[in-house]
C-alpha cells in the first residue's frame, strides 16, 4: 500500500531538512518496523545530484545461483517506478560471480528502500546487488573493483541495506552493537571480519564493501535503535537492532545530527601568550568562533593545564609554569560551554597544593565539574575518570601510573569515559607505555579513552578489546606556534539503544592557525 510509505516520507520531510553536504553513501535497515529510519536517512541525502544509486543487500533467502545477484528489470513500488541502470548491471555481470536473478521480487533488503528512492530520487537509475550470506572475502574482493568502477563513473549514492544484531535480548544486542560501533568508528573494513553474522549484523559483505568503497571516509552513525523501541516487552527474548550511517567527504556539523552530544578537547589554558591573544578582540572572536563552530555549543570537557590565580605573578619560578588569571579563565570556560575539566596533568600543581585547592573550589563554584588524578565523577550521561602518568611538582616524574591507580573507578550503570594524561612531549603517536596505561583503564571499566599532554594529535582511532581509544588529542588552546602542535575535538553522541558513537573533528592549531 502507498499510504504507510507516503506518511513516513511526509513525516521525515516535516521533521528534517536534507543535508547540504555531499553524501556518497548511507546505511539503512530493511526491517519495515524501522521504516522511519529508512526514510529519515535517505531524506537527509536527497539534496545530492546523483546519476546512479547502487543498492547492496543480503540475499536473505539464498535464492541466488552465484555469490552475487542483480537484475535488469525495473521495479514498480507503491510510490512509483524505479528504473534499473541496465548498462551498469550488464557491466557487473561480466564477472562470473555475478548473475541475473528473479529473486528481487521477494527480496525485502531491496524492496524496503525502493519506495523512498521513488519519492526522492525518482529519475535516478539504480543498480541492485544482493550479496550471498555465504559469500567469502575472496569473492568480495573480486566484486569490489567492479563496484568501484560503477561508483566512480558517475555521481553515485551507495545504499547499504543492513539490519544489525539479530535474535538476541536487548541487553545482549546492546553489547554486540557496542562492538560494532567501535569497528565503525575506526572505519576498519578488516575488523568487520571479526564480527558475527547475524549476531552483529546480517551482512558482513555489505559492511565490508561499504567501508572499502569509502576508504578515507569514516561513517557518521545517525541512530542505533532496537526493535523494542517500536513496542514489545523489555525482556523480549529475540530482537533486531539498527545502525544507520552516513558517508561524506565533508564534515557534517554535530548540530545537524540526532542525539545528545558532548565534546572533549586536549591541552587548554588561558595564561601566558594565550591571555595576550585573548586581549585582542579580533583574535578572541576568531578563537571563540573556531571552537564553537566545531562543538555547536555542546558541553565541552577539557584538559585544563595550569592554575587559576587571583593575579598571575609578574616573575614566575619557572618559565614553563602556567598561571591563569581567574576571572579571564572562568569567563572563557563559560564562553566555550566547558562543563567539566580534568586537573589530572603536570601543570595543575604548578603553584602548590593550596593554589590547586583554591582553583578546584573556584571551578566548582562556577558550576564546572572537576575530576582529579585517579578520581571518577558522575555526570548526566556518563562517568568521567582521569589519571596522569606525568607530574612536574614537586619534581618532574614520569611513568607514575600502575594497574592499581584506577581502583577508585567504580562500576556504574552509565558508561565510563577516561581522560588520560600521558606520553612524551611532541609525540604524535602512542607507545607501548600509553597502550599499557589504556589497558589498565579499560580493565577498570573505561569504554572511551581519550588522552592529552603531547601537544600533537594521534593519527587515528585504535580499538581495544572493550574500548575505543584516541590516545592524543593535541592542543585545543595552547601557546605554541608550530603547526604540528595542533589538535581537535572528540565528539560523542548518545544513541537510543543506550550506546554511544564518537568521531574526531580536527581543528589544526587554534592558537596560531596556518594562514
KENUFI-186219 format. One record per residue (C-alpha): residue in three letters; x, y, z. Coordinates in Angstrom, 3 decimals, padded with zeros to 6 digits. Each point is the difference from the previous one (the first is absolute). Example, Ala and Ser with C-alpha at 12.3 -4.5 7.8 and 13.67 -1.06 7.14 Angstrom:
# KENUFI-186219
(site 'ALA' (012.300 -004.500 007.800))
(site 'SER' (001.370 003.440 -000.660))
//
This chain:
# KENUFI-186219
(site 'UNK' (000.000 000.000 000.000))
(site 'UNK' (001.179 003.519 -000.749))
(site 'UNK' (-001.460 001.697 003.081))
(site 'UNK' (002.462 -001.259 002.679))
(site 'UNK' (003.007 000.871 -002.163))
(site 'UNK' (-001.431 003.381 -000.941))
(site 'UNK' (-000.703 000.836 003.641))
(site 'UNK' (003.478 -000.956 001.194))
(site 'UNK' (001.547 002.065 -002.798))
(site 'UNK' (-002.158 002.994 000.892))
(site 'UNK' (001.006 -000.386 003.656))
(site 'UNK' (003.684 000.082 -000.959))
(site 'UNK' (-000.575 003.052 -002.189))
(site 'UNK' (-001.736 001.874 002.807))
(site 'UNK' (002.634 -000.937 002.586))
(site 'UNK' (003.274 000.372 -001.910))
(site 'UNK' (001.784 001.930 -002.715))
(site 'UNK' (002.232 -001.660 -002.599))
(site 'UNK' (003.664 000.426 000.856))
(site 'UNK' (001.944 002.472 -002.145))
(site 'UNK' (003.151 -002.133 000.263))
(site 'UNK' (000.819 -002.467 -002.755))
(site 'UNK' (-001.192 -003.446 001.099))
(site 'UNK' (001.615 -002.918 -001.836))
(site 'UNK' (-001.558 -002.855 001.951))
(site 'UNK' (-002.610 -000.927 002.585))
(site 'UNK' (-000.732 -003.061 002.107))
(site 'UNK' (-003.665 -000.699 000.704))
(site 'UNK' (-002.010 -002.902 001.427))
(site 'UNK' (-002.372 -002.125 -002.039))
(site 'UNK' (-002.193 -001.072 002.904))
(site 'UNK' (-003.186 001.984 -000.716))
(site 'UNK' (-000.615 000.340 003.711))
(site 'UNK' (002.747 002.639 -000.238))
(site 'UNK' (-001.223 001.558 -003.240))
(site 'UNK' (000.296 003.441 001.617))
(site 'UNK' (003.771 -000.503 000.184))
(site 'UNK' (000.108 -000.975 -003.680))
(site 'UNK' (-001.972 003.099 -000.975))
(site 'UNK' (001.870 002.452 002.219))
(site 'UNK' (003.435 -001.180 -001.104))
(site 'UNK' (-000.816 000.067 -003.715))
(site 'UNK' (-001.702 003.383 000.311))
(site 'UNK' (003.164 001.461 001.546))
(site 'UNK' (001.844 -001.009 -003.185))
(site 'UNK' (-002.717 001.182 -002.388))
(site 'UNK' (001.617 003.342 -000.881))
(site 'UNK' (002.797 -001.806 -001.829))
(site 'UNK' (000.250 000.151 -003.790))
(site 'UNK' (000.346 -003.697 -000.754))
(site 'UNK' (-000.031 -001.806 -003.322))
(site 'UNK' (000.163 -003.504 001.449))
(site 'UNK' (-000.955 -001.825 003.204))
(site 'UNK' (001.645 -003.299 000.920))
(site 'UNK' (-001.956 -002.153 002.471))
(site 'UNK' (001.878 -002.628 002.039))
(site 'UNK' (-002.265 -002.518 001.743))
(site 'UNK' (000.340 -003.471 001.455))
(site 'UNK' (-001.584 -002.857 -001.938))
(site 'UNK' (-002.231 -000.953 002.919))
(site 'UNK' (-001.537 -003.147 -001.478))
(site 'UNK' (003.105 -001.337 -001.767))
(site 'UNK' (-001.759 000.059 -003.358))
(site 'UNK' (002.986 001.225 -001.980))
(site 'UNK' (001.836 -002.564 -002.115))
(site 'UNK' (003.301 001.878 000.275))
(site 'UNK' (001.564 001.849 002.973))
(site 'UNK' (-001.406 003.298 -001.290))
(site 'UNK' (-003.241 000.688 -001.879))
(site 'UNK' (-001.490 002.911 -001.911))
(site 'UNK' (-002.801 000.763 -002.469))
(site 'UNK' (-000.670 002.083 -003.083))
(site 'UNK' (-003.718 000.230 000.744))
(site 'UNK' (-001.552 003.227 001.305))
(site 'UNK' (-001.934 000.102 003.266))
(site 'UNK' (-003.555 001.204 000.539))
(site 'UNK' (-000.416 001.280 003.572))
(site 'UNK' (-002.995 001.449 001.919))
(site 'UNK' (001.495 003.471 -000.616))
(site 'UNK' (000.929 -000.410 -003.641))
(site 'UNK' (002.337 -001.702 -002.437))
(site 'UNK' (003.725 -000.408 000.710))
(site 'UNK' (002.002 -000.595 -003.166))
(site 'UNK' (003.050 -002.244 -000.091))
(site 'UNK' (003.296 001.061 -001.602))
(site 'UNK' (000.145 -002.947 -002.426))
(site 'UNK' (003.368 000.998 -001.454))
(site 'UNK' (001.647 000.080 003.440))
(site 'UNK' (-001.638 -003.296 000.948))
(site 'UNK' (001.306 -001.689 -003.166))
(site 'UNK' (003.484 001.312 000.755))
(site 'UNK' (-000.172 -001.651 003.447))
(site 'UNK' (-001.109 -003.268 -001.585))
(site 'UNK' (003.276 -000.195 -001.897))
(site 'UNK' (001.274 -001.485 003.260))
(site 'UNK' (-001.039 -003.686 000.204))
(site 'UNK' (-000.757 000.413 003.709))
(site 'UNK' (-002.892 002.341 -000.935))
(site 'UNK' (-003.116 -001.275 -001.745))
(site 'UNK' (-003.494 001.203 -000.799))
(site 'UNK' (-002.725 -001.316 002.301))
(site 'UNK' (-003.749 000.220 000.554))
(site 'UNK' (000.518 000.033 003.795))
(site 'UNK' (-000.585 003.777 000.234))
(site 'UNK' (-003.794 -000.329 -000.093))
(site 'UNK' (000.164 -001.444 003.524))
(site 'UNK' (003.215 001.495 001.328))
(site 'UNK' (-001.037 002.445 002.728))
(site 'UNK' (003.577 001.242 000.351))
(site 'UNK' (-000.603 001.812 -003.281))
(site 'UNK' (-003.792 000.357 -000.005))
(site 'UNK' (-000.020 001.875 003.343))
(site 'UNK' (002.054 002.935 -001.302))
(site 'UNK' (-001.513 000.343 -003.482))
(site 'UNK' (-003.101 002.096 000.888))
(site 'UNK' (002.171 002.717 001.550))
(site 'UNK' (002.309 -000.072 -003.014))
(site 'UNK' (-003.049 000.448 -002.234))
(site 'UNK' (-001.149 003.035 002.000))
(site 'UNK' (003.277 001.902 000.364))
(site 'UNK' (002.244 -001.421 -002.728))
(site 'UNK' (-002.600 -000.848 -002.620))
(site 'UNK' (002.110 000.745 -003.079))
(site 'UNK' (003.134 -001.732 001.274))
(site 'UNK' (000.813 -003.441 -001.416))
(site 'UNK' (000.771 -002.746 002.523))
(site 'UNK' (002.419 -002.927 -000.001))
(site 'UNK' (-001.374 -002.643 002.404))
(site 'UNK' (002.474 -002.579 001.311))
(site 'UNK' (-000.660 -002.782 002.481))
(site 'UNK' (002.855 -001.592 001.876))
(site 'UNK' (-000.089 -003.662 000.908))
(site 'UNK' (000.057 -000.555 003.740))
(site 'UNK' (002.583 -002.744 -000.572))
(site 'UNK' (002.151 002.050 -002.372))
(site 'UNK' (003.655 000.304 000.979))
(site 'UNK' (002.460 002.834 000.358))
(site 'UNK' (001.849 -001.290 -003.078))
(site 'UNK' (-003.249 000.376 -001.953))
(site 'UNK' (-000.667 003.462 001.451))
(site 'UNK' (003.454 001.048 -001.195))
(site 'UNK' (-000.872 -001.048 -003.560))
(site 'UNK' (-003.242 001.992 000.107))
(site 'UNK' (001.617 003.109 001.535))
(site 'UNK' (001.809 001.384 -003.097))
(site 'UNK' (-003.173 -000.394 -002.065))
(site 'UNK' (-001.988 001.953 002.593))
(site 'UNK' (002.742 002.631 000.223))
(site 'UNK' (-000.156 000.520 -003.731))
(site 'UNK' (-003.795 000.204 000.152))
(site 'UNK' (000.151 002.585 002.807))
(site 'UNK' (002.760 002.085 -001.572))
(site 'UNK' (-001.513 000.233 -003.512))
(site 'UNK' (-002.831 002.302 001.096))
(site 'UNK' (-001.120 001.897 003.120))
(site 'UNK' (-001.249 -002.942 002.047))
(site 'UNK' (-001.758 -000.655 003.290))
(site 'UNK' (000.733 -003.419 001.523))
(site 'UNK' (-002.844 -001.348 002.134))
(site 'UNK' (001.021 -002.765 002.395))
(site 'UNK' (-003.146 -001.837 001.121))
(site 'UNK' (000.950 -001.743 003.251))
(site 'UNK' (-001.620 -000.918 003.293))
(site 'UNK' (002.342 -000.497 002.903))
(site 'UNK' (-000.151 -002.324 003.045))
(site 'UNK' (-002.534 -002.819 -000.360))
(site 'UNK' (-001.748 -002.474 002.301))
(site 'UNK' (001.402 001.433 003.245))
(site 'UNK' (-001.443 001.577 003.119))
(site 'UNK' (000.176 003.774 000.104))
(site 'UNK' (002.898 -000.025 002.489))
(site 'UNK' (002.017 -002.442 -002.094))
(site 'UNK' (-000.880 001.914 -003.177))
(site 'UNK' (001.304 003.144 001.624))
(site 'UNK' (003.300 -001.716 000.832))
(site 'UNK' (000.368 -001.223 -003.587))
(site 'UNK' (-000.891 003.447 -001.361))
(site 'UNK' (002.680 001.563 002.214))
(site 'UNK' (002.551 -002.278 -001.637))
(site 'UNK' (-001.292 000.863 -003.469))
(site 'UNK' (000.040 003.732 000.739))
(site 'UNK' (003.672 -000.215 000.968))
(site 'UNK' (000.767 -001.655 -003.344))
(site 'UNK' (-001.903 002.734 -001.835))
(site 'UNK' (001.772 002.778 001.925))
(site 'UNK' (003.364 -001.391 -001.042))
(site 'UNK' (-001.309 -000.532 -003.543))
(site 'UNK' (001.928 -003.252 -000.301))
(site 'UNK' (-001.487 -002.269 -002.661))
(site 'UNK' (002.198 -002.915 001.081))
(site 'UNK' (-001.405 000.214 003.536))
(site 'UNK' (-003.445 -000.742 -001.471))
(site 'UNK' (001.271 -003.550 -000.561))
(site 'UNK' (000.212 -000.495 003.775))
(site 'UNK' (-003.711 000.732 000.435))
(site 'UNK' (-002.631 -002.702 000.212))
(site 'UNK' (-002.689 -000.427 -002.641))
(site 'UNK' (-002.837 000.392 000.975))
(site 'UNK' (000.961 000.725 003.622))
(site 'UNK' (001.496 003.376 -000.912))
(site 'UNK' (-001.544 000.590 -003.443))
(site 'UNK' (-001.724 -001.904 -002.779))
(site 'UNK' (002.543 000.784 -002.745))
(site 'UNK' (003.688 000.258 000.712))
(site 'UNK' (000.481 000.185 -003.761))
(site 'UNK' (-002.078 003.178 -000.279))
(site 'UNK' (001.808 001.784 002.836))
(site 'UNK' (003.434 -001.108 -001.228))
(site 'UNK' (-000.737 001.208 -003.520))
(site 'UNK' (-001.471 003.256 001.298))
(site 'UNK' (003.134 000.804 001.977))
(site 'UNK' (002.281 -000.971 -002.882))
(site 'UNK' (-001.998 002.151 -002.430))
(site 'UNK' (000.448 002.937 002.386))
(site 'UNK' (003.662 -000.371 000.946))
(site 'UNK' (001.179 003.161 001.726))
(site 'UNK' (-003.563 000.892 001.027))
(site 'UNK' (-001.281 -001.308 003.319))
(site 'UNK' (-003.728 -000.559 000.467))
(site 'UNK' (-001.981 002.431 002.112))
(site 'UNK' (-002.453 -002.018 002.081))
(site 'UNK' (-003.452 001.567 000.152))
(site 'UNK' (-002.049 -002.442 002.075))
(site 'UNK' (000.439 -003.233 001.917))
(site 'UNK' (-003.403 -001.293 000.940))
(site 'UNK' (-001.566 -003.298 001.098))
(site 'UNK' (-003.266 -001.457 -001.275))
(site 'UNK' (-001.539 000.298 003.480))
(site 'UNK' (000.108 003.770 -000.533))
(site 'UNK' (-003.096 -000.563 -002.157))
(site 'UNK' (-001.805 -002.188 002.543))
(site 'UNK' (000.453 -003.318 001.757))
(site 'UNK' (001.188 -001.128 003.395))
(site 'UNK' (003.350 001.216 001.374))
(site 'UNK' (000.838 -003.677 000.641))
(site 'UNK' (-000.803 -001.059 -003.560))
(site 'UNK' (002.127 -003.116 -000.635))
(site 'UNK' (000.827 000.822 -003.625))
(site 'UNK' (000.425 003.499 -001.405))
(site 'UNK' (001.511 001.751 -003.009))
(site 'UNK' (002.095 003.147 000.157))
(site 'UNK' (000.708 002.715 -002.554))
(site 'UNK' (003.014 002.237 -000.605))
(site 'UNK' (-000.475 002.713 -002.627))
(site 'UNK' (003.058 001.641 -001.524))
(site 'UNK' (000.998 002.855 -002.305))
(site 'UNK' (003.177 000.192 -002.067))
(site 'UNK' (001.214 003.411 -001.070))
(site 'UNK' (003.399 001.459 -000.963))
(site 'UNK' (-001.142 003.196 001.731))
(site 'UNK' (-000.404 000.601 003.733))
(site 'UNK' (-003.661 -000.136 001.014))
(site 'UNK' (-000.507 002.350 002.987))
(site 'UNK' (-001.099 -001.789 003.142))
(site 'UNK' (-002.899 002.398 000.476))
(site 'UNK' (-001.566 -001.529 -003.141))
(site 'UNK' (000.184 -003.521 001.423))
(site 'UNK' (-002.406 -001.700 002.420))
(site 'UNK' (000.810 -000.745 003.622))
(site 'UNK' (001.414 001.791 003.004))
(site 'UNK' (003.645 001.039 -000.479))
(site 'UNK' (003.101 000.717 002.056))
(site 'UNK' (003.487 000.916 -001.202))
(site 'UNK' (003.483 -000.588 001.391))
(site 'UNK' (002.963 002.279 -000.626))
(site 'UNK' (003.690 -000.416 000.792))
(site 'UNK' (002.543 002.350 001.566))
(site 'UNK' (-001.738 003.273 000.852))
(site 'UNK' (001.183 003.067 001.903))
(site 'UNK' (-000.739 003.708 000.161))
(site 'UNK' (003.322 001.335 001.313))
(site 'UNK' (003.333 001.174 -001.400))
(site 'UNK' (-000.241 000.909 -003.726))
(site 'UNK' (-003.549 -001.356 -000.249))
(site 'UNK' (-001.118 002.800 002.347))
(site 'UNK' (001.763 002.526 -002.222))
(site 'UNK' (-001.885 -001.227 -003.070))
(site 'UNK' (-003.325 -000.071 001.808))
(site 'UNK' (000.478 003.674 000.852))
(site 'UNK' (-000.224 000.803 -003.727))
(site 'UNK' (-003.681 000.094 -001.019))
(site 'UNK' (000.583 -001.381 -003.492))
(site 'UNK' (002.054 -002.927 001.281))
(site 'UNK' (-002.445 -000.700 002.815))
(site 'UNK' (-002.876 -000.071 -002.493))
(site 'UNK' (001.916 -002.311 -002.356))
(site 'UNK' (000.905 -002.472 002.774))
(site 'UNK' (-003.527 -000.049 001.396))
(site 'UNK' (-001.540 -000.515 -003.439))
(site 'UNK' (002.428 -002.776 -000.949))
(site 'UNK' (-000.788 -002.046 003.088))
(site 'UNK' (-003.745 000.689 000.174))
(site 'UNK' (-000.446 -000.717 -003.709))
(site 'UNK' (001.467 -003.443 000.684))
(site 'UNK' (-001.914 -000.751 003.204))
(site 'UNK' (-003.231 001.649 -001.111))
(site 'UNK' (-000.305 001.187 003.594))
(site 'UNK' (-000.022 -003.552 001.409))
(site 'UNK' (001.426 -000.524 003.497))
(site 'UNK' (003.782 -000.101 -000.163))
(site 'UNK' (002.442 -001.851 002.288))
(site 'UNK' (003.662 001.054 -000.138))
(site 'UNK' (003.389 -000.782 001.497))
(site 'UNK' (000.523 003.274 001.883))
(site 'UNK' (003.742 000.608 000.259))
(site 'UNK' (001.209 002.438 002.651))
(site 'UNK' (-001.473 001.714 003.041))
(site 'UNK' (-002.672 002.664 000.433))
(site 'UNK' (001.377 002.897 002.089))
(site 'UNK' (-001.427 003.353 001.156))
(site 'UNK' (003.024 001.590 -001.660))
(site 'UNK' (002.821 -001.652 -001.912))
(site 'UNK' (003.449 000.875 001.463))
(site 'UNK' (002.084 002.223 -002.254))
(site 'UNK' (003.003 -002.234 000.585))
(site 'UNK' (-000.519 -003.765 -000.078))
(site 'UNK' (002.154 -002.549 001.793))
(site 'UNK' (000.348 -001.948 -003.248))
(site 'UNK' (-000.721 001.159 -003.578))
(site 'UNK' (-002.213 -003.024 -000.630))
(site 'UNK' (-002.329 000.724 002.913))
(site 'UNK' (-003.529 000.805 -001.129))
(site 'UNK' (-001.957 002.502 002.020))
(site 'UNK' (-003.373 001.214 -001.242))
(site 'UNK' (-001.850 003.056 001.206))
(site 'UNK' (-003.054 -001.442 001.713))
(site 'UNK' (-002.582 002.396 -001.423))
(site 'UNK' (001.303 -000.408 -003.561))
(site 'UNK' (000.143 -003.797 000.175))
(site 'UNK' (-003.482 -000.341 001.491))
(site 'UNK' (-001.421 002.397 -002.591))
(site 'UNK' (001.459 -002.045 -002.850))
(site 'UNK' (-000.994 -003.333 001.463))
(site 'UNK' (-003.568 001.288 000.056))
(site 'UNK' (000.214 001.498 -003.494))
(site 'UNK' (001.095 -003.360 -001.391))
(site 'UNK' (-002.645 -001.852 002.061))
(site 'UNK' (002.603 -002.018 001.879))
(site 'UNK' (-001.978 -002.022 002.533))
(site 'UNK' (002.781 -002.241 001.358))
(site 'UNK' (003.792 000.118 000.202))
(site 'UNK' (002.688 -002.533 000.714))
(site 'UNK' (002.656 001.221 002.410))
(site 'UNK' (001.957 -003.251 -000.349))
(site 'UNK' (003.027 001.513 -001.726))
(site 'UNK' (003.537 001.242 000.609))
(site 'UNK' (-000.887 003.696 000.401))
(site 'UNK' (-002.865 -000.095 002.518))
(site 'UNK' (002.386 000.245 002.948))
(site 'UNK' (002.319 002.641 -001.469))
(site 'UNK' (-000.765 002.351 002.903))
(site 'UNK' (-000.363 -002.527 002.800))
(site 'UNK' (-002.721 -001.892 001.821))
(site 'UNK' (-001.805 003.031 001.417))
(site 'UNK' (-000.316 001.652 -003.429))
(site 'UNK' (-001.242 -003.303 -001.458))
(site 'UNK' (-002.680 -000.296 002.688))
(site 'UNK' (-001.089 003.607 -000.544))
(site 'UNK' (-000.254 -000.590 -003.762))
(site 'UNK' (-002.156 -003.066 000.555))
(site 'UNK' (-002.342 002.006 002.249))
(site 'UNK' (-000.206 002.846 -002.539))
(site 'UNK' (-000.827 -002.357 -002.867))
(site 'UNK' (-002.670 -001.860 001.930))
(site 'UNK' (-001.498 003.266 001.244))
(site 'UNK' (-000.295 001.012 -003.673))
(site 'UNK' (-001.957 -003.188 -000.726))
(site 'UNK' (002.878 -001.795 -001.716))
(site 'UNK' (000.521 -003.617 001.023))
(site 'UNK' (003.558 -000.961 000.952))
(site 'UNK' (001.635 -003.410 -000.250))
(site 'UNK' (003.348 -000.423 001.758))
(site 'UNK' (002.783 -002.496 -000.517))
(site 'UNK' (-001.228 -003.537 000.672))
(site 'UNK' (-003.571 001.126 000.643))
(site 'UNK' (-003.309 -000.678 -001.727))
(site 'UNK' (-003.039 002.274 -000.069))
(site 'UNK' (-003.555 -000.644 -001.174))
(site 'UNK' (-001.491 002.332 -002.599))
(site 'UNK' (-003.431 -000.007 -001.650))
(site 'UNK' (000.620 -002.644 -002.653))
(site 'UNK' (003.323 -001.572 000.938))
(site 'UNK' (002.698 -000.262 002.639))
(site 'UNK' (003.344 001.700 -000.511))
(site 'UNK' (003.256 -001.325 001.404))
(site 'UNK' (003.420 001.650 -000.243))
(site 'UNK' (003.599 -000.959 000.649))
(site 'UNK' (003.431 001.447 -000.767))
(site 'UNK' (003.196 -001.903 -000.692))
(site 'UNK' (002.091 003.190 000.145))
(site 'UNK' (000.541 002.631 002.710))
(site 'UNK' (002.167 003.120 000.339))
(site 'UNK' (-000.485 000.779 003.684))
(site 'UNK' (001.629 -000.399 002.454))
(site 'UNK' (002.495 -001.458 -002.510))
(site 'UNK' (-000.273 -001.240 -003.595))
(site 'UNK' (-001.121 -003.627 -000.116))
(site 'UNK' (-001.186 -002.414 -002.660))
(site 'UNK' (-001.609 -003.452 -000.155))
(site 'UNK' (-001.941 000.638 003.183))
(site 'UNK' (-003.038 -002.161 -000.718))
(site 'UNK' (-000.438 -003.644 000.965))
(site 'UNK' (-002.852 -002.458 -000.452))
(site 'UNK' (-001.173 000.903 003.502))
(site 'UNK' (-000.185 003.716 -000.816))
(site 'UNK' (-003.568 -000.474 -001.265))
(site 'UNK' (-001.536 -001.693 003.033))
(site 'UNK' (-002.221 003.023 000.751))
(site 'UNK' (-001.782 -000.494 -003.337))
(site 'UNK' (-003.080 -001.893 001.113))
(site 'UNK' (-002.576 -001.841 -002.174))
(site 'UNK' (-003.033 002.057 -001.001))
(site 'UNK' (-003.061 -000.376 -002.188))
(site 'UNK' (001.415 002.856 -002.088))
(site 'UNK' (002.894 -000.430 -002.451))
(site 'UNK' (003.412 000.965 001.351))
(site 'UNK' (002.184 002.320 -002.091))
(site 'UNK' (003.675 000.446 000.930))
(site 'UNK' (002.066 003.174 -000.341))
(site 'UNK' (003.652 -001.099 000.079))
(site 'UNK' (003.042 002.248 000.136))
(site 'UNK' (003.074 -001.827 -001.226))
(site 'UNK' (002.571 -000.320 -002.774))
(site 'UNK' (003.173 001.803 -000.999))
(site 'UNK' (-000.044 003.699 -000.866))
(site 'UNK' (-000.553 000.557 -003.731))
(site 'UNK' (-000.634 -003.672 -000.730))
(site 'UNK' (-002.597 -000.475 -002.736))
(site 'UNK' (-000.741 -003.655 000.668))
(site 'UNK' (-000.450 -002.185 003.076))
(site 'UNK' (002.707 -002.340 001.257))
(site 'UNK' (-000.124 -003.296 001.860))
(site 'UNK' (-000.239 001.987 003.251))
(site 'UNK' (-003.162 001.881 -001.027))
(site 'UNK' (-001.600 -003.217 -001.207))
(site 'UNK' (000.820 -001.681 003.322))
(site 'UNK' (-001.588 002.862 001.941))
(site 'UNK' (-003.045 -000.169 -002.269))
(site 'UNK' (-000.327 -003.725 000.672))
(site 'UNK' (-000.089 000.721 003.754))
(site 'UNK' (-002.662 002.657 -000.554))
(site 'UNK' (-002.024 -002.411 -002.143))
(site 'UNK' (000.286 -002.715 002.661))
(site 'UNK' (-001.363 002.559 002.482))
(site 'UNK' (-003.072 000.389 -002.221))
(site 'UNK' (000.864 002.810 -002.426))
(site 'UNK' (-001.829 -000.316 -003.337))
(site 'UNK' (001.391 003.186 -001.565))
(site 'UNK' (003.598 001.037 000.654))
(site 'UNK' (001.235 003.434 -001.078))
(site 'UNK' (003.404 001.441 000.725))
(site 'UNK' (001.931 003.237 000.233))
(site 'UNK' (003.482 001.368 000.854))
(site 'UNK' (002.132 -000.392 -003.127))
(site 'UNK' (-001.336 003.119 -001.799))
(site 'UNK' (-000.425 -002.018 -003.215))
(site 'UNK' (-002.968 -002.139 -001.051))
(site 'UNK' (-000.103 -003.711 -000.707))
(site 'UNK' (-000.229 -001.091 -003.638))
(site 'UNK' (-003.159 -002.027 000.567))
(site 'UNK' (-002.222 -002.021 002.300))
(site 'UNK' (001.097 -003.275 001.547))
(site 'UNK' (-002.311 -002.732 001.196))
(site 'UNK' (000.603 -001.881 003.226))
(site 'UNK' (-001.704 -003.201 000.975))
(site 'UNK' (-002.707 001.968 001.777))
(site 'UNK' (000.794 003.637 -000.704))
(site 'UNK' (000.386 002.629 -002.684))
(site 'UNK' (003.206 002.040 000.350))
(site 'UNK' (001.247 003.347 -001.287))
(site 'UNK' (003.285 000.221 001.850))
(site 'UNK' (001.056 003.558 -000.777))
(site 'UNK' (-002.363 002.918 -000.630))
(site 'UNK' (002.816 002.544 -000.277))
(site 'UNK' (-000.639 003.643 000.827))
(site 'UNK' (-003.404 001.609 000.120))
(site 'UNK' (001.389 003.401 001.078))
(site 'UNK' (003.665 000.211 000.947))
(site 'UNK' (002.680 002.618 -000.713))
(site 'UNK' (002.052 -001.901 -002.561))
(site 'UNK' (000.520 001.209 -003.573))
(site 'UNK' (001.274 -003.155 -001.673))
(site 'UNK' (-002.754 -001.191 -002.387))
(site 'UNK' (000.770 -003.575 001.047))
(site 'UNK' (-001.161 000.931 003.491))
(site 'UNK' (-003.605 -000.211 -001.037))
(site 'UNK' (-003.072 -001.737 001.298))
(site 'UNK' (-003.696 -000.556 -000.255))
(site 'UNK' (-003.057 -001.282 001.819))
(site 'UNK' (-001.536 -003.355 000.743))
(site 'UNK' (-003.767 000.268 -000.487))
(site 'UNK' (-002.121 -002.612 001.797))
(site 'UNK' (-003.698 -000.492 -000.747))
(site 'UNK' (-002.357 -002.119 002.090))
(site 'UNK' (-002.331 -002.367 -001.859))
(site 'UNK' (-003.427 -001.563 000.634))
(site 'UNK' (001.378 -003.485 000.687))
(site 'UNK' (001.875 001.345 003.039))
(site 'UNK' (003.181 -000.001 -002.048))
(site 'UNK' (002.181 002.851 -001.244))
(site 'UNK' (002.038 000.892 -003.063))
(site 'UNK' (003.134 002.148 -000.250))
(site 'UNK' (001.897 001.797 -002.736))
(site 'UNK' (003.095 002.198 -000.310))
(site 'UNK' (-000.404 003.600 -001.168))
(site 'UNK' (003.399 001.500 -000.947))
(site 'UNK' (000.484 003.719 000.669))
(site 'UNK' (003.662 000.611 -000.777))
(site 'UNK' (001.949 002.481 002.120))
(site 'UNK' (-002.718 002.215 001.502))
(site 'UNK' (002.553 002.266 001.714))
(site 'UNK' (002.009 000.665 -003.170))
(site 'UNK' (-001.875 -001.202 -003.087))
(site 'UNK' (001.883 -000.468 -003.255))
(site 'UNK' (-000.886 002.936 -002.225))
//
